[in-house]
Amino acid sequence: MENLLNPVIVAVLLLCVLCLLKVNVLLSMLVSLFVAGIIGGLPLVGDDSIMSSVIAGFSGNAETALAYVLLGTFASAMAYTGITEILSKKTAKAVGGNKWILLTILLVIACASQNIIPIHIAYIPILVPPLLAMMNKMKLDRRGVACTIAFGHKAPYIAVPMGFGLIFMGIIRDNINDNAKDFGWKVTVNDITAVNWILAVAMLIGLAIAVFITYRKPREYKDIQLEGVHESEDLTLKYQHWVTLAAIVVVVALQIIYGSLPVAALGGLLVMFIFQAVKPKDIDEQFQGGIKLMGFIAFVMLVAGGFATVLQNTGAVDELVKSAISLMNGNKWVAATIITLIGLLVTMGIGTSFGTVPVLAVLYVPLCHEMGFSPAATIVLMSAAAALGDAGSPASDTTLGPTSGLNADGQHDHIWDTCVPTFLHFNIPLMIAAIVAAQFL
């Protein structure tokens, strides 16, 4: 009974319940961290209080939050220039009625949106709807398309240290190191890259099953004219488009040179603003669009850092780790399974793998150390636990993105045509890969 009232357990369970009841994620996290702090004996305000812990925790994810806002603004500015609309039309011409070419192009674009041109899901509502009529003629099952796009949004950031991958790996690195100070672990982004390819390969197997087996058969859709989608033969790249392409090159170059996504995104924006691909009078509008697109998840990241700090300051983590070890009886297979299942539950609730890491790391890192897992095994378990559920959560960008484009004509259900297919084809391989790999790393 005492373990059930542990602040960590109470906070995580309350967070999951509130999120699954569709309470706003930010509100759920704030309520949960205050409840945890009160149970843990922390005062509301003052020194070593709940509020001081929350504010101190913000700094841990401040760079990530800034990167999200700047990247959202960059995506908004790209849409403003019209280059994504031209890309959509050129894609339709290049496909030539071949569904495999279409799926390949969508996969490449989705991957690029995470690592090379980090605009996240902003391109989908602009690029995908004009392609729906062509998909209908091919009788292409959109559930397979949803899996393809979701893979492109998820596997690259798990395995490739660029763009959002650099953010994700930076969060994994920082949270493992912050919670492993007592036993001297020090991991780097290179350490994460060296093992996370295992998870990406598992997801690739899941994608192959989805596209070549589960959703290979033709599926009928009605042809519905979409409002705002018009046929146009003008695919000429104008001045603002060339400036946008130059800005993309600058973003990629700055990422490689400095390894900082905020610096890269700011550099790309300055190119677009200075050379007036975006008119001066419209700059405010782009920042507003960026905050609208990515501002919420940026705040989720900030509060997630505060959430983790409050849990750490209650002092309940060590107690919980010792209790968990006794329940696991030293069995690494049981431990790895429990770790991934809890990660699945938490990420399903929160809807963001990035925001899940600080919440889980405070418990998982000491637990993995006590169970005898190596730093490499801990990286795989942490990465998988965070990513699990992201593909199947109704509140995740990984699922909301594909639905925003594929349901433009009202014929693609968010839960049954995006969430369920991605959950089955990606989370099961991820769990198996993480549990097995952790035993041998």
Disulfide bonds with the S-S distance in Angstrom:
none
